[in-house]
């Protein structure tokens, strides 16, 4: 089976399935579905981003017990790295870890187990996770797809990620009063208004100096239409990238509005929920047993600073996690995934899918 997983992973890597390449997104999904034509395939497309939902029944179950979620799109990489190569235990290439090899494992786990389990199992393949997942996973959810639990095959080094920060992107527009630069008392500098606001903001939300489960704020951009040295700018816009913990969901925006000066407008560009699933969730507990059974060591249940499509299920109260194989250099040159880890990942998934079967003793 490992040979088949490697072959499909390599075929996926060779396809440059980046966000702007509609033909390549279509091509990679077509390739994936060519392995699944013995089962029902529901096709979706929104805003030019194709996705699919695969299951055994003739009609979609009202609710899946479990959905395996994989994305086939990648962050762009160096041209030569779209040709995969193997060095020792490493499969190297664009998206090898995030998450083309994982997706291949999910496909083969589904193929091997869907006829063996007694519950409705779904496989969700999307092509827009790297740009937010709004036209793939979220679009399917809006069209009625739901489950008791979801696993996103994101890279986690066999850890279980049960919580991840939510995301808020803001544009804040400050309005001042223009005047000649030689007479600053006659005007109100919009850039200084933004500076004063930011000083107050970062006193309330002080970014940690190392990885920590804490709300963080990144000042991504600051701009003004002013292009003269001798003019007081009367406009300034800042961009904020806020990654919030579930505890700060309401607090962040409340505190921002408390310290904003008058005549300031706020545009919420992006407001996505955090991921949070209780550690004692029965699916998580069964997965920990499967991991220990296959790799003979306990796993860590932890948080992630980044995000995944699992967060979309939070909007319909469906618990989920991120769980994937071992690798490194995610999103960078020489991104790799462990070949032995892929075999173990596949075996863990198989054991887990059987373990949660209602007809099988845990």
Secondary structure, 3 states (H helix, E strand, C coil): CHHHHHHHHHHHHHCCCCCCCHHHHHHHHHHHHCCCCCCEEEEEEECCEEEEEEECCCCCCCCEEEEEEEECCCCCCCHHHHCCEEECCEEECCCHHHHHHHHHHHHHHHHHHCCCCCCCEEEEEECCHHHCCCCCHHHHHHCCCCEEEEEECCCCCCCEEEEECEEEEEEEEEECECCECCCHHHCECHHHHHHHHHHHHHHHCCCCCCCCCCCEEEEEEEECCCCCCCECCCEEEEEEEEEECHHHHHHHHHHHHHHCCCCEEEEEEEEECCEECCCCCHHHHHHHHHHHHHHCCCCCEEEECCCCHHHHHHHHCCCEEEECCCEECCCCCCCEEEHHHHHHHHHHHHHHHHHCCCCCCC
